């Protein structure tokens, strides 16, 4: 059913309230669970690379090194790789969690 531009404009506030105050608030915890699951999957994926590259050189003052992947020759790329491996080595900073099913049943 077509509506006028005036009616559409007047309904914006209630649409905004429904989408952001109700719908988004309802799904915010589920979205957080999904994002956390993605973050944990990325961590699991990179953990194998951490195990492959991390080593303790014998007889050196340096406590540990990373064996860079082939082709990782750029200084910036190596710095970014080093930072990423350090983050992976520390482990996830937030554990896996699930949201109650009652927050996933509607909409």
Secondary structure, DSSP 8 states (H G I E B T S, - for coil): ----HHHHHHHHHHHHIIIIIIIHHHHHHHHHHHHHHHHHHHHHHHHHHHHHHEE--TT-S-S-EE---TT--SHHHHHHHHHHHHHHHH--SS------GGGTS--
